[in-house]
Amino acid sequence: MSVTIRLRRIGKCAKKKFYFRIGVIDQHKARDGRILEDLGTYDPIKKKDNFKIDMERFNYWKAKGAVISPTIKSLVKKI
């Protein structure tokens, strides 16, 4: 099973006010599909402290061969 680390939109937010969870998801599932493990959150509306991730688990999945989405790569690079 190939997995990917990507954003998953959650909640019934108002229009253009998104909130995301960072999760490990089977590559063949939908964007908002069932996750294998939740790694953190991302709130693009906040200006500061808008990104939280468990780096220990992130590195574990990366070592196991998980594909990382470009958005997650850019967010992790900022840390």
Buried (B, 14 or more C-beta within 10 A) or exposed (E): EEBBBBBBEEEEEEEEEBBBBBBBBBEEBEEEEEBEBEBBBBBEEEEEEEBEBEEEBBEBBBEEEBEBBEBBEEBBEEE
